[in-house]
Amino acid sequence: MRRIAALLLILLLPLASAATSVHIEWDVGQPIDTERRYIEHFPSSTVTCPDCMATTDDDIVVQWWRYSDQTGSTWPDDDANLRAGNMGVELNESRSILNGNNSEQRQHLIEVEGTFSIRSDLEEQYYLFADLTVAPLVDLRNDVIMQFLFVEENSEDNHGRELSYLVRDLSSEAGFYRTAGNVSNVNVTVSYEHLFAAGVDLSEERYGWKVLIVVMGAEADSIDPPGAIAVYETSVPTSSENVGLLDYLPPLAFLAVALVILFTVVRSSFNQEHGLPEVRARWKDGKDPAIVIEVDAKRRDVAIQGCEATEPWSMRGGVKRSTIDSGSRLTFDVRFKKWHREPLVLRLKMEVDTLGGWTQNIRLPLRNKSERSVEDEHD
């Protein structure tokens, strides 16, 4: 059975990548005309912006929220505080930034072409993928960076506050040529974990999401602060729109289902033959960072050898060495020193009778901020 299982898994390896489903694909489109302003608002904790500049329908406007720790809001504020720090916006200060560096004029100095797509893996974890070509029109400074902003057109937090064009997530990419005429192929993935932490669930098909590309930089000989040298605005379509729905989605979905079924059968047979334990994990209720792990010993005794967390997570204390008799279950807690923004990755080390050492990797996405103490979020 071991040889059969190994052979089947080897044969399926070339199909594993193809099992990723591409749900929606759409073009980056044309750049925003330089006559249209790119405006970033930093509202106050009361969701008002008395010192912000007036805007028109032609402006490309985004809003950064910075006060979730102070107000208990479910809106993300990490990227907003980073952007505000870079631009010198003080806490409790409401103001606007024009064209990235408060310049009245905006230039278009770099071309971006390609597609965005929403994809998912076998665990139905939806993420954003960008397949782009990037071509500077002039020589650029080394500090140029491409920003990807995931924007919610109309957002409401857990306290009923409302903001339009809220930046939910900011990702950046700097891996492209900066000299005029050189073309770079750039692939960017905004992971499920990253979007999950920002409150973005792409598995829920609905209107109201925008993806912006904003390239911040300047010409090579410029002494000005980096500004918006290219702006692209796209709306995330739904499959009900006749835009970008891939014709090959059904065979990919069928392949994914078939692969899951086959893998389940092979894994089940392997576990039954060799008696590997079943391991489950979940977040523990309460404000302190802790998880509950359950280990079911099957046909063989299992000895818990230890447990270690990958950075930045750090365990509070250790895991007691213990033995689980075959056919029995052990439940125990693992506690951590503090909350982090990254998903939890844990390695549970075990010794299975007559089979030797075995390590189970445990991955858990972050709990919603509303489910845990705000005070514990401070680093």
GUBA-329486 format. One record per residue: x, y, z of N, C-alpha, C in turn; residue in one letter. Coordinates in pm, whole numbers, padded with zeros to 5 digits, always signed. Layout:
BEGIN
XYZXYZXYZA
...
This chain:
BEGIN
+00082-00121+00000+00000+00000+00000+00086+00126+00000M
+00199+00122+00072+00286+00239+00075+00335+00272-00066R
+00376+00167-00141+00426+00192-00277+00317+00247-00368R
+00196+00191-00354+00085+00239-00437+00053+00384-00405I
+00046+00416-00275+00014+00553-00235+00120+00650-00283A
+00246+00612-00266+00354+00701-00310+00350+00720-00461A
+00324+00611-00536+00318+00621-00681+00205+00712-00726L
+00088+00698-00664-00026+00782-00702+00002+00929-00674L
+00063+00957-00560+00092+01095-00526+00194+01155-00622L
+00295+01076-00660+00395+01125-00756+00329+01156-00890I
+00240+01066-00934+00172+01088-01062+00082+01211-01059L
+00031+01245-00940-00059+01358-00929+00012+01491-00912L
+00142+01489-00884+00214+01613-00862+00202+01710-00980L
+00215+01665-01106+00200+01761-01216+00062+01821-01225P
-00038+01753-01168-00175+01804-01175-00208+01898-01061L
-00123+01900-00957-00156+01977-00837-00170+02125-00868A
-00074+02178-00949-00083+02320-00981-00206+02349-01066S
-00242+02257-01155-00358+02279-01242-00487+02278-01163A
-00485+02221-01040-00606+02213-00961-00644+02347-00900A
-00556+02447-00910-00591+02580-00867-00697+02638-00961T
-00807+02682-00905-00918+02732-00986-00904+02883-01007S
-00922+02927-01129-00927+03069-01163-01073+03106-01183V
-01127+03185-01091-01271+03212-01092-01308+03331-01182H
-01234+03439-01167-01262+03560-01243-01129+03620-01288I
-01126+03670-01410-01007+03739-01460-01050+03865-01532E
-00977+03975-01511-01010+04101-01577-00883+04181-01604W
-00893+04271-01700-00778+04349-01745-00748+04466-01651D
-00621+04501-01645-00581+04620-01571-00639+04745-01636V
-00648+04744-01768-00710+04855-01839-00616+04971-01863G
-00674+05085-01898-00597+05204-01931-00562+05284-01805Q
-00450+05356-01808-00414+05438-01691-00511+05554-01673P
-00522+05599-01549-00604+05716-01520-00535+05840-01577I
-00611+05923-01646-00556+06043-01706-00490+06131-01600D
-00377+06192-01637-00301+06272-01540-00376+06397-01496T
-00479+06436-01567-00559+06551-01525-00646+06518-01405E
-00669+06390-01382-00751+06348-01267-00661+06330-01145R
-00701+06386-01034-00618+06385-00914-00632+06253-00838R
-00522+06212-00774-00523+06098-00682-00514+06154-00541Y
-00620+06134-00462-00630+06197-00330-00647+06091-00222I
-00563+06102-00119-00572+06013-00003-00622+06094+00116E
-00732+06051+00176-00787+06115+00294-00747+06037+00419H
-00714+06110+00526-00690+06052+00657-00793+06113+00753F
-00912+06050+00766-01015+06105+00855-00976+06089+01001P
-01049+06160+01087-01025+06151+01231-01094+06027+01288S
-01077+06008+01419-01139+05892+01485-01291+05901+01487S
-01346+06019+01458-01492+06035+01451-01543+06014+01309T
-01458+05968+01219-01490+05940+01079-01525+06068+01003V
-01485+06181+01057-01499+06308+00985-01361+06353+00939T
-01360+06442+00842-01232+06490+00788-01241+06640+00765C
-01247+06719+00874-01270+06863+00858-01159+06936+00783P
-01037+06884+00789-00925+06952+00725-00888+06890+00590D
-00971+06799+00541-00944+06736+00412-00989+06826+00298C
-00923+06812+00183-00957+06894+00068-01086+06846+00003M
-01154+06936-00062-01276+06902-00134-01241+06823-00259A
-01328+06729-00294-01303+06645-00411-01419+06655-00509T
-01394+06608-00631-01497+06604-00734-01513+06460-00781T
-01612+06438-00865-01636+06303-00916-01522+06254-01004D
-01442+06344-01058-01330+06305-01143-01209+06256-01062D
-01205+06288-00934-01090+06250-00852-01093+06102-00818D
-00975+06042-00808-00959+05907-00756-00929+05921-00607I
-01025+05880-00523-01017+05905-00379-01010+05773-00304V
-00920+05767-00205-00917+05655-00110-00910+05713+00030V
-00955+05634+00128-00952+05678+00267-00879+05575+00353Q
-00796+05627+00443-00717+05543+00535-00774+05558+00676W
-00804+05445+00739-00858+05445+00877-00747+05402+00973W
-00726+05479+01084-00609+05459+01169-00642+05428+01315R
-00769+05409+01350-00805+05414+01492-00874+05289+01544Y
-00844+05174+01489-00911+05052+01536-00870+05017+01679S
-00743+05035+01713-00699+05005+01849-00767+05097+01951D
-00787+05224+01914-00848+05319+02006-00999+05304+02016Q
-01063+05259+01910-01210+05257+01905-01271+05118+01907T
-01188+05013+01896-01241+04878+01890-01308+04845+01759G
-01272+04916+01654-01332+04893+01523-01275+04767+01459S
-01356+04703+01375-01310+04586+01301-01239+04624+01171T
-01236+04752+01139-01161+04795+01021-01012+04776+01044W
-00936+04736+00944-00791+04724+00959-00727+04862+00963P
-00618+04875+01040-00550+05005+01047-00399+04996+01033D
-00344+04876+01016-00199+04860+01010-00140+04935+00890D
-00194+04910+00771-00141+04975+00651-00161+05126+00656D
-00274+05168+00713-00302+05312+00722-00200+05382+00811A
-00167+05320+00924-00068+05381+01013+00070+05382+00950N
+00101+05280+00871+00229+05279+00800+00234+05391+00697L
+00129+05406+00619+00124+05512+00519+00129+05649+00584R
+00054+05667+00693+00054+05795+00763+00192+05828+00818A
+00260+05726+00873+00394+05748+00925+00491+05791+00817G
+00479+05729+00701+00568+05765+00589+00543+05908+00540N
+00419+05954+00554+00384+06087+00504+00380+06193+00613M
+00413+06156+00737+00418+06253+00845+00283+06301+00893G
+00180+06218+00878+00047+06253+00927+00036+06211+01073V
+00012+06306+01162+00007+06279+01305-00124+06209+01341E
-00119+06136+01454-00241+06073+01505-00340+06182+01545L
-00467+06158+01517-00576+06252+01542-00571+06374+01450N
-00484+06371+01352-00481+06477+01251-00559+06431+01128E
-00650+06515+01082-00723+06484+00958-00667+06572+00847S
-00629+06508+00736-00574+06584+00624-00577+06499+00498R
-00544+06560+00388-00541+06492+00260-00401+06500+00201S
-00367+06401+00119-00242+06401+00043-00280+06396-00104I
-00226+06489-00179-00258+06502-00321-00148+06441-00407L
-00187+06347-00492-00096+06286-00590+00029+06224-00526N
+00015+06177-00403+00123+06104-00337+00227+06189-00270G
+00245+06314-00313+00348+06401-00254+00303+06546-00246N
+00171+06568-00252+00112+06703-00245+00154+06792-00362N
+00179+06729-00475+00209+06805-00596+00081+06828-00675S
+00066+06949-00727-00055+06981-00804-00058+06906-00937E
+00058+06876-00993+00067+06809-01122+00108+06663-01103Q
+00046+06576-01180+00081+06434-01176+00127+06390-01314R
+00237+06313-01317+00291+06262-01443+00259+06114-01459Q
+00261+06069-01585+00249+05925-01613+00382+05880-01671H
+00461+05808-01590+00599+05776-01626+00624+05627-01643L
+00523+05544-01624+00546+05400-01633+00418+05332-01681I
+00432+05238-01773+00318+05164-01828+00304+05029-01757E
+00181+04997-01721+00150+04867-01660+00037+04803-01741V
+00060+04682-01786-00041+04606-01859-00053+04467-01799E
-00169+04404-01824-00187+04267-01776-00324+04243-01719G
-00332+04143-01633-00461+04101-01579-00453+04079-01429T
-00569+04094-01365-00592+04047-01229-00680+03923-01237F
-00669+03836-01138-00760+03722-01130-00783+03685-00984S
-00899+03628-00958-00931+03573-00827-00920+03422-00838I
-00841+03363-00751-00814+03220-00758-00839+03156-00622R
-00845+03023-00623-00856+02950-00497-00782+02818-00512S
-00736+02767-00397-00669+02638-00397-00768+02530-00356D
-00716+02413-00321-00804+02301-00288-00883+02323-00161L
-00838+02417-00076-00908+02444+00049-01005+02561+00035E
-01033+02601-00088-01126+02711-00115-01083+02839-00046E
-00953+02865-00046-00900+02988+00009-00873+03083-00108Q
-00956+03186-00119-00952+03275-00235-00845+03382-00216Y
-00774+03412-00325-00669+03513-00319-00663+03588-00452Y
-00584+03696-00453-00570+03780-00572-00435+03754-00638L
-00438+03742-00771-00315+03719-00848-00308+03821-00960F
-00191+03881-00978-00170+03978-01085-00060+03928-01177A
-00089+03925-01307+00008+03886-01410+00032+04010-01496D
+00147+04076-01476+00167+04209-01531+00296+04219-01612L
+00299+04315-01703+00423+04362-01765+00437+04510-01729T
+00560+04549-01694+00586+04684-01646+00697+04744-01731V
+00674+04865-01784+00771+04928-01873+00784+05077-01840A
+00895+05119-01778+00917+05263-01753+00930+05339-01885P
+00872+05458-01888+00882+05544-02006+01005+05634-01999L
+01058+05654-01877+01180+05731-01854+01261+05657-01749V
+01386+05698-01730+01466+05641-01622+01408+05687-01488D
+01392+05591-01395+01331+05621-01266+01432+05606-01153L
+01404+05674-01042+01488+05660-00923+01471+05522-00863R
+01567+05484-00778+01564+05350-00718+01455+05334-00613N
+01394+05444-00566+01293+05432-00461+01152+05411-00517D
+01141+05384-00648+01008+05363-00706+00948+05232-00653V
+00819+05233-00627+00751+05115-00574+00608+05110-00629I
+00561+04990-00654+00425+04970-00706+00335+04926-00592M
+00229+05002-00566+00135+04971-00460+00009+04907-00519Q
-00042+04806-00450-00170+04743-00484-00266+04770-00369F
-00370+04848-00393-00466+04886-00291-00596+04811-00314L
-00640+04738-00211-00770+04671-00215-00868+04762-00143F
-00963+04818-00217-01050+04924-00168-01195+04875-00165V
-01265+04906-00054-01408+04876-00041-01486+05005-00064E
-01574+05004-00162-01644+05127-00200-01729+05183-00086E
-01805+05098-00020-01890+05141+00092-01872+05041+00205N
-01810+05086+00313-01775+04994+00421-01841+05038+00552S
-01878+04939+00632-01936+04963+00764-01869+04872+00865E
-01827+04929+00980-01759+04847+01080-01859+04793+01181D
-01808+04728+01285-01894+04663+01384-01971+04762+01471N
-01935+04890+01469-02006+04992+01547-02098+05077+01460H
-02112+05039+01334-02200+05113+01245-02136+05234+01179G
-02007+05254+01200-01939+05364+01130-01934+05332+00980R
-01937+05435+00900-01937+05416+00755-01826+05499+00692E
-01757+05438+00596-01654+05507+00518-01666+05461+00373L
-01650+05555+00283-01646+05520+00140-01501+05509+00095S
-01476+05418+00004-01344+05397-00056-01236+05372+00051Y
-01270+05281+00142-01178+05245+00250-01069+05151+00197L
-00944+05183+00226-00834+05094+00188-00831+04978+00288V
-00867+04861+00241-00865+04742+00326-00726+04680+00335R
-00652+04685+00224-00522+04619+00222-00429+04691+00127D
-00303+04699+00166-00198+04756+00082-00086+04654+00069L
-00053+04617-00054+00062+04532-00083+00153+04607-00179S
+00282+04580-00172+00379+04653-00253+00469+04558-00329S
+00521+04606-00442+00612+04528-00526+00717+04623-00583E
+00844+04583-00574+00953+04667-00625+01040+04592-00724A
+01004+04469-00760+01089+04386-00845+01066+04407-00993G
+01104+04525-01044+01092+04551-01188+01202+04650-01228F
+01229+04655-01360+01333+04744-01411+01293+04890-01394Y
+01396+04975-01376+01373+05117-01356+01426+05202-01472R
+01486+05138-01571+01540+05212-01685+01440+05213-01799T
+01437+05324-01872+01340+05343-01980+01352+05234-02085A
+01238+05181-02127+01233+05083-02234+01252+04940-02192G
+01299+04914-02071+01315+04777-02022+01181+04725-01969N
+01141+04610-02019+01011+04552-01982+01032+04441-01881V
+00955+04444-01772+00960+04341-01668+00830+04263-01667S
+00841+04133-01648+00723+04051-01621+00711+04036-01470N
+00600+04080-01416+00581+04084-01271+00458+04004-01234V
+00475+03905-01148+00364+03828-01092+00352+03859-00944N
+00235+03899-00902+00212+03936-00762+00095+03855-00709V
+00113+03795-00591+00007+03723-00523-00023+03791-00391T
-00148+03830-00370-00194+03879-00240-00267+03762-00176V
-00204+03702-00077-00245+03572-00025-00380+03577+00047S
-00438+03460+00061-00563+03446+00138-00543+03496+00280Y
-00431+03457+00343-00406+03498+00482-00398+03650+00493E
-00333+03712+00395-00318+03857+00396-00454+03925+00384H
-00536+03879+00291-00668+03938+00271-00761+03907+00388L
-00750+03785+00442-00833+03744+00556-00810+03838+00674F
-00683+03871+00700-00651+03960+00812-00706+04101+00789A
-00724+04139+00662-00777+04272+00630-00929+04274+00620A
-00994+04159+00643-01139+04153+00636-01194+04141+00496G
-01113+04088+00404-01157+04071+00265-01182+03923+00240V
-01305+03888+00207-01342+03750+00175-01390+03746+00031D
-01302+03701-00058-01335+03699-00200-01423+03582-00238L
-01446+03489-00145-01536+03377-00176-01681+03423-00175S
-01709+03537-00111-01843+03594-00111-01855+03686-00233E
-01928+03641-00332-01938+03715-00457-02030+03834-00439E
-01974+03953-00447-02056+04073-00433-01985+04191-00500R
-02063+04294-00524-02008+04415-00584-01943+04501-00475Y
-01860+04595-00519-01810+04694-00425-01662+04687-00396G
-01587+04597-00460-01442+04590-00440-01372+04657-00557W
-01269+04733-00527-01183+04790-00629-01038+04750-00601K
-00961+04734-00708-00817+04713-00696-00748+04825-00771V
-00663+04900-00701-00590+05010-00760-00442+04974-00768L
-00380+05013-00878-00234+05011-00888-00189+05156-00884I
-00106+05189-00785-00049+05323-00774+00102+05308-00767V
+00171+05357-00870+00317+05352-00871+00369+05483-00814V
+00447+05474-00704+00506+05591-00640+00654+05599-00677M
+00696+05716-00724+00836+05732-00760+00862+05867-00822G
+00975+05878-00893+01013+06003-00958+01117+05972-01064A
+01138+06069-01154+01243+06053-01254+01379+06043-01187E
+01474+05982-01258+01605+05952-01200+01676+06076-01149A
+01661+06190-01216+01733+06311-01177+01650+06404-01090D
+01533+06359-01045+01444+06444-00966+01488+06445-00819S
+01469+06560-00754+01496+06571-00610+01366+06583-00532I
+01253+06571-00598+01123+06581-00532+01090+06452-00458D
+01003+06460-00357+00956+06337-00291+00883+06248-00392P
+00882+06116-00370+00813+06028-00465+00663+06058-00469P
+00610+06065-00590+00468+06089-00608+00406+05984-00697G
+00277+05998-00724+00205+05901-00806+00242+05922-00952A
+00321+05831-01008+00366+05843-01147+00287+05749-01239I
+00193+05674-01185+00099+05594-01264-00013+05550-01172A
-00137+05562-01219-00253+05520-01141-00346+05439-01233V
-00383+05320-01186-00478+05235-01258-00588+05196-01159Y
-00713+05207-01201-00826+05173-01115-00911+05067-01183E
-00938+04957-01112-01024+04851-01166-01130+04816-01064T
-01244+04770-01113-01350+04716-01027-01350+04564-01040S
-01358+04495-00927-01360+04349-00929-01495+04303-00980V
-01500+04234-01094-01629+04187-01146-01678+04065-01070P
-01803+04031-01090-01857+03906-01040-01881+03814-01159T
-01899+03686-01132-01916+03591-01242-02048+03612-01315S
-02142+03686-01253-02268+03715-01321-02250+03820-01430S
-02139+03897-01421-02107+03990-01528-02040+03914-01641E
-02062+03958-01759-02004+03891-01876-01864+03945-01900N
-01780+03937-01794-01644+03989-01801-01550+03889-01739V
-01459+03833-01819-01348+03757-01765-01382+03625-01701G
-01499+03571-01717-01528+03440-01660-01464+03334-01750L
-01369+03260-01696-01288+03173-01780-01365+03050-01826L
-01347+03018-01955-01417+02903-02012-01368+02772-01954D
-01245+02772-01903-01189+02645-01855-01210+02624-01706Y
-01295+02704-01643-01322+02684-01501-01387+02549-01471L
-01490+02501-01547-01550+02371-01513-01451+02255-01511P
-01363+02237-01614-01269+02125-01603-01172+02140-01487P
-01133+02263-01454-01045+02282-01339-01117+02244-01210L
-01243+02286-01199-01319+02251-01079-01335+02099-01068A
-01364+02035-01181-01377+01889-01181-01246+01824-01139F
-01134+01875-01191-01004+01820-01156-00976+01837-01008L
-01012+01955-00954-00988+01979-00812-01067+01882-00725A
-01196+01862-00761-01279+01769-00684-01223+01627-00693V
-01186+01585-00816-01132+01450-00833-01003+01432-00754A
-00920+01535-00754-00794+01527-00682-00816+01516-00531L
-00913+01593-00480-00944+01586-00337-00993+01447-00300V
-01084+01392-00382-01138+01259-00352-01027+01154-00354I
-00943+01159-00458-00836+01060-00469-00737+01073-00355L
-00701+01198-00323-00606+01218-00213-00665+01169-00081F
-00795+01194-00060-00860+01148+00063-00857+00997+00074T
-00887+00929-00038-00885+00782-00036-00746+00730-00007V
-00645+00786-00075-00508+00739-00054-00463+00767+00089V
-00492+00888+00138-00451+00923+00274-00521+00836+00376R
-00651+00810+00354-00725+00725+00447-00666+00584+00451S
-00636+00528+00332-00577+00395+00327-00441+00393+00395S
-00364+00498+00372-00231+00506+00433-00242+00512+00585F
-00335+00596+00633-00352+00610+00778-00402+00481+00840N
-00497+00415+00774-00550+00291+00830-00443+00184+00838Q
-00357+00178+00735-00254+00074+00735-00148+00103+00841E
-00110+00226+00852+00005+00258+00937-00035+00319+01071H
-00160+00348+01091-00203+00395+01221-00159+00535+01256G
-00142+00622+01158-00103+00759+01189-00217+00830+01262L
-00183+00917+01357-00287+00984+01435-00356+01093+01355P
-00475+01130+01400-00545+01245+01346-00525+01363+01440E
-00493+01480+01382-00464+01599+01462-00558+01710+01419V
-00624+01773+01516-00712+01887+01491-00671+02001+01582R
-00694+02124+01536-00658+02241+01616-00759+02352+01591A
-00782+02432+01692-00872+02548+01681-00830+02652+01784R
-00869+02777+01758-00842+02883+01855-00928+02863+01980W
-00869+02889+02094-00942+02878+02220-01016+03009+02247K
-01138+02998+02301-01215+03117+02335-01142+03196+02442D
-01158+03328+02439-01095+03414+02538-01004+03515+02473G
-00958+03611+02553-00876+03719+02498-00730+03680+02483K
-00683+03580+02557-00543+03542+02550-00517+03454+02428D
-00401+03469+02364-00369+03386+02247-00340+03242+02287P
-00428+03151+02252-00411+03010+02286-00493+02926+02189A
-00446+02805+02164-00520+02712+02078-00542+02581+02153I
-00639+02506+02106-00668+02372+02159-00631+02271+02052V
-00550+02172+02090-00508+02067+01997-00566+01934+02045I
-00625+01858+01952-00676+01724+01980-00598+01624+01895E
-00549+01519+01960-00476+01414+01890-00547+01282+01915V
-00594+01219+01807-00657+01088+01815-00557+00982+01771D
-00517+00896+01866-00430+00784+01831-00514+00673+01768A
-00472+00621+01657-00547+00519+01585-00501+00379+01629K
-00430+00311+01541-00393+00172+01569-00262+00159+01645R
-00192+00270+01666-00063+00263+01734-00054+00371+01841R
+00024+00343+01945+00049+00442+02050+00125+00560+01991D
+00095+00678+02045+00160+00801+01999+00219+00874+02119V
+00345+00915+02107+00411+00993+02211+00429+01136+02163A
+00378+01232+02240+00396+01373+02209+00536+01413+02254I
+00620+01457+02159+00759+01489+02189+00782+01638+02215Q
+00702+01721+02154+00723+01865+02171+00647+01943+02066G
+00662+02074+02074+00589+02163+01985+00668+02292+01970C
+00672+02346+01850+00741+02472+01829+00664+02557+01729E
+00667+02688+01753+00597+02784+01667+00698+02857+01580A
+00657+02888+01457+00744+02965+01369+00727+03113+01398T
+00834+03189+01374+00832+03332+01401+00724+03401+01317E
+00662+03507+01369+00695+03577+01493+00628+03520+01618P
+00551+03411+01605+00482+03354+01719+00581+03288+01815W
+00554+03303+01944+00640+03243+02047+00552+03183+02156S
+00581+03057+02192+00498+02987+02290+00526+03036+02431M
+00422+03034+02513+00436+03062+02656+00444+02927+02728R
+00565+02889+02768+00583+02756+02824+00596+02654+02714G
+00594+02528+02750+00608+02422+02652+00489+02329+02653G
+00506+02218+02584+00404+02114+02579+00456+01993+02655V
+00375+01944+02747+00416+01832+02830+00429+01705+02747K
+00541+01635+02766+00558+01507+02698+00457+01407+02755R
+00389+01339+02667+00287+01244+02712+00267+01137+02606S
+00207+01026+02649+00182+00913+02559+00032+00890+02548T
-00013+00868+02425-00155+00842+02398-00167+00696+02355I
-00242+00620+02430-00263+00479+02393-00345+00470+02265D
-00323+00365+02189-00399+00344+02066-00548+00343+02097S
-00626+00408+02012-00770+00417+02032-00812+00524+02130G
-00717+00605+02179-00748+00708+02278-00726+00847+02217S
-00770+00947+02293-00758+01086+02248-00697+01170+02359R
-00613+01267+02320-00554+01362+02414-00587+01503+02366L
-00635+01586+02459-00663+01726+02430-00578+01813+02521T
-00510+01911+02463-00426+01999+02544-00420+02138+02480F
-00383+02237+02565-00375+02376+02520-00230+02414+02489D
-00214+02503+02393-00085+02565+02365-00106+02716+02372V
-00029+02781+02459-00046+02925+02480+00072+03001+02419R
+00043+03127+02383+00144+03209+02318+00160+03341+02394F
+00275+03404+02377+00307+03522+02455+00220+03642+02418K
+00191+03658+02289+00106+03770+02248+00052+03744+02108K
-00048+03825+02070-00105+03815+01936-00010+03873+01833W
-00019+03821+01712+00056+03875+01598-00038+03888+01480H
+00005+03962+01381-00078+03985+01263-00066+03874+01160R
+00039+03793+01171+00060+03685+01075-00016+03560+01118E
-00060+03476+01023-00124+03349+01059-00030+03263+01142P
-00087+03177+01224-00009+03090+01312+00033+02964+01238L
+00162+02932+01249+00215+02806+01195+00287+02735+01309V
+00247+02612+01336+00296+02535+01450+00339+02397+01403L
+00447+02346+01462+00497+02212+01429+00484+02124+01553R
+00396+02023+01544+00374+01929+01654+00455+01802+01626L
+00550+01772+01715+00640+01658+01696+00590+01538+01776K
+00579+01424+01708+00527+01303+01770+00615+01183+01734M
+00603+01079+01814+00667+00951+01787+00557+00846+01779E
+00543+00782+01663+00440+00680+01643+00503+00542+01660V
+00442+00461+01743+00497+00330+01778+00531+00249+01653D
+00654+00205+01644+00714+00122+01538+00732+00196+01405T
+00677+00318+01395+00691+00393+01270+00792+00506+01279L
+00827+00546+01402+00926+00651+01419+00865+00790+01430G
+00952+00890+01412+00911+01028+01431+00820+01079+01320G
+00730+01169+01357+00636+01228+01261+00603+01368+01309W
+00607+01465+01219+00576+01604+01252+00452+01649+01176T
+00356+01704+01251+00233+01757+01191+00243+01910+01188Q
+00233+01969+01069+00229+02114+01057+00086+02162+01076N
+00068+02257+01166-00064+02312+01197-00065+02458+01154I
-00161+02495+01069-00175+02633+01022-00315+02683+01059R
-00320+02797+01126-00448+02858+01162-00449+03004+01119L
-00555+03049+01047-00566+03192+01017-00596+03269+01144P
-00572+03400+01140-00596+03483+01257-00743+03485+01293L
-00769+03496+01424-00905+03523+01467-00939+03667+01435R
-01069+03694+01414-01112+03831+01393-01075+03915+01513N
-01038+04042+01486-00996+04129+01595-01108+04149+01697K
-01233+04141+01652-01345+04158+01744-01356+04043+01842S
-01289+03930+01813-01299+03813+01899-01190+03809+02004E
-01099+03906+02002-00993+03902+02100-00971+04041+02156R
-00892+04052+02262-00870+04178+02330-00788+04272+02244S
-00833+04395+02233-00759+04493+02155-00624+04521+02219V
-00618+04525+02354-00493+04555+02421-00384+04456+02386E
-00420+04331+02360-00321+04229+02330-00262+04243+02191D
-00313+04336+02111-00263+04353+01975-00135+04435+01971E
-00104+04507+02078+00014+04592+02075+00139+04508+02073H
+00235+04547+01987+00364+04478+01983+00459+04540+02085D
